[in-house]
């Protein structure tokens, strides 16, 4: 019996709410695994200013430029 089959057999015996917890946990593990496989090199090379503005979203006009900070 494979791991997936063992999990399936076990989850079949659980109440619906507990089975949903198992599903949520499995989805979390899958998501965590996908994010851990991404490296910093996958992101575009941005200057510090471009990065701050991209993260600022609609508030970007409220952030001072580097010239103003200096």
N, C-alpha and C positions, 0 to 999 in steps of 0.2 A: 504494500500500500504506500502510495506517495505521500509526501507532506501535505499537499493540497487536499488529497482524499481524506487524510486524518483530520485536518482542520474542518473540512466539510462535514464529516461524520459527527464531530464534536459540536459544531455550531448548530446542526439540526436538532440537537437535544436541548438547546437553550431557549428561553423565552425570547420573543421578538426584540424587546429593548436591549437585552444582553447581546443578541446576535448583531444588532446595529452597532453596538460598541466595538465589537470585533471588526466589523466592516470599517468603521471610522479609523480604528487603529491601523488596519492594513493599508488603508488609503494614506494615512499619515506617513507610514513607513515608505510607501512608494514615492510620495512627494519628497520626503527627506532624501531619499536615494537619488532622485532626479536632480535636486538642488546641489547635492554633494558632488555630483559628477561634472558640474559646471565649474569652470576655472575663471580666474580673474581675466585671463587672456581672451575669454569669450566676449567681454564687454568692450565697447568702443573706447578708443583712447581719447579722452576729453581733458581739456585743461581744467584746473581747479575751478575757475570761474564758470566754465560751461557746465561742469558737474553741479555746482551749487545752483545755478539757474535752472538746470533741468530738474533738480529735486524740489525746487521752490514752487513749481507749478504756477498757479495764478498769482502768487505773491511775489513773483520774481522782480517786479518793479519796486518792491519795498526793500530789496536787498541792495546795499551800497556796492558800488564798483570797487575794484581793487585800488583804483586811483583815489577814491574818496576815503578809503580806509587808511591809506598811507598818508 
